[in-house]
Amino acid sequence: MNIAIIGSGLTGSLAAISLAKAGCRIDLYERLSDEELIDRDRTYAITHSSRKILQKIGIWSYLESHLVPFKYLNVIDYELNKKFEFLINDLSISDQKYSAVGWIAEHKNIMLSILDIISDIENINKIPTSVIPNTNKYELIIAADGSKSNTKKKLKTPSLNFNYNQMCITSKVLLRGVKSNEAYEILNSEGPFAVLPLGGDLFQIICSQTLEKGNFNMSLSKALFLDYLSTILPLGVEVDTIIDQPKSFPINFILNYSFFSGKYLYLGETAHKFHPVGGQGLNLCWRDVDCLTRLVSTPLLKNNYSIIPFIYSLSRLVDVLSISLLTDSLVRYSRSNFNIFCIPRRLIFLVLRKSAFTRKLILNIMTNGL
Ligand SMILES: Cc1cc2nc3c(=O)[nH]c(=O)nc-3n(C[C@H](O)[C@H](O)[C@H](O)COP(=O)(O)OP(=O)(O)OC[C@H]3O[C@@H](n4cnc5c(N)ncnc54)[C@H](O)[C@@H]3O)c2cc1C
């Protein structure tokens, strides 16, 4: 099958590898150079669903050395002043043997490895342009050109869009008082924030807050920003140094009403973009890739490729919708007016602290999707 992929971000690139390994001929269109693709300062939480996909494609061993495993995921509700932990025991038996609740990856490392893998695969042809000269030569065209997709605009595919009126501030810091294999998801009224281990004392802070507060914090000097971080980190955790210049990006919600248009199929952030809480973004994108690869490899569909976009769209519905609801609920939970929602909030937290079954259920949805 001849497939064009527009966009060589982490979704488009993994789709190229996975589909090429399934026997397809891939033309991978990207307007940026490899250097520009690598040079992004992002940090991803990688779940077991991604681990399984990378193993299936046969590239887990190349990437694993760039990932920092964490064994504890502490969830703290600042308004309730309560905490519980997701532990390895909360995972399914088959996931437990990897001794990690999840992994943290820096964009530069995994993008570089993935581009290296692509350069070794014969049936991937990289084309450094944003325009496909002849769309007729492809049975499928995959739009993986990101949340501002031009392809989607051109095809006039409608989507549900809204703004959280929040921004995300990210920064690398050296911390004391945290184990190098523990991560935090902290829920407070400004918005959720995460502390992710990057090895040793180095951690990534991903902090969402109102635009007003975020803009103010972005205008602070490093020393004052460090003081601010000290006020929001959990008790006993202290910031030694801020390693880089804090960066910010707006947070919005995008969900396409359809994941295809004719022979065009939308993958990754072209189809869905959610709040970064819970670290679902990239994992959901890679589950899109896995689903498409399974369909393309199905013997019955190999000669009926025109129905693949429709079946793909149906197959991804439950997983994408459930993650959109889960992440959106977490944001609303975190920002809910504590005075009004005090009782349900106490109840939800109590259930999660006391019920191993509920913890396992939530962690397994977050780690493997539906
Ligand atoms: C500023 C920012 C920060 C983020 N930080 C985090 C984070 O900390 N943690 C996390 O888990 N997730 C984060 N995300 C989300 C995460 O980056 C995505 O989930 C992940 O990169 C998968 O994206 P993608 O490949 O679908 O899209 P993208 O990474 O956006 O890739 C799309 C690619 O398509 C290319 N392209 C666009 N138009 C064309 C065209 N016309 N022709 C050819 N190529 C084209 C672009 O150059 C780009 O390379 C962040 C996203 C953004 C925008």
The ligand as a Gaussian input file, in Angstrom:
#p B3LYP/6-31G(d) Opt

LIG

0 1
 C        4.301000      23.850000      22.956000
 C        3.940000      22.413000      23.251000
 C        4.443000      21.795000      24.381000
 C        4.083000      20.487000      24.680000
 N        4.571000      19.920000      25.801000
 C        4.233000      18.661000      26.108000
 C        4.715000      18.044000      27.287000
 O        5.446000      18.657000      28.070000
 N        4.348000      16.747000      27.531000
 C        3.559000      16.041000      26.656000
 O        3.251000      14.842000      26.894000
 N        3.093000      16.594000      25.549000
 C        3.406000      17.883000      25.253000
 N        2.909000      18.450000      24.130000
 C        2.091000      17.625000      23.244000
 C        3.029000      16.716000      22.442000
 O        4.063000      17.496000      21.894000
 C        2.284000      15.974000      21.354000
 O        1.303000      15.160000      21.968000
 C        3.236000      15.090000      20.561000
 O        4.355000      15.828000      20.143000
 C        2.599000      14.463000      19.338000
 O        2.343000      15.446000      18.425000
 P        2.122000      15.225000      16.881000
 O        3.262000      14.514000      16.243000
 O        0.746000      14.676000      16.692000
 O        2.124000      16.752000      16.425000
 P        3.361000      17.733000      16.378000
 O        4.416000      17.405000      17.356000
 O        2.772000      19.101000      16.418000
 O        3.951000      17.449000      14.950000
 C        3.360000      17.905000      13.767000
 C        4.444000      17.975000      12.706000
 O        3.842000      18.298000      11.457000
 C        4.654000      19.233000      10.805000
 N        3.811000      19.961000       9.858000
 C        2.830000      20.839000      10.143000
 N        2.245000      21.250000       9.010000
 C        2.872000      20.622000       7.990000
 C        2.723000      20.622000       6.595000
 N        1.797000      21.373000       5.995000
 N        3.519000      19.837000       5.843000
 C        4.488000      19.065000       6.425000
 N        4.678000      19.025000       7.750000
 C        3.887000      19.788000       8.515000
 C        5.210000      20.105000      11.902000
 O        6.391000      20.766000      11.478000
 C        5.475000      19.059000      12.988000
 O        6.757000      18.522000      12.886000
 C        3.231000      19.773000      23.819000
 C        2.746000      20.399000      22.671000
 C        3.082000      21.695000      22.391000
 C        2.518000      22.347000      21.145000

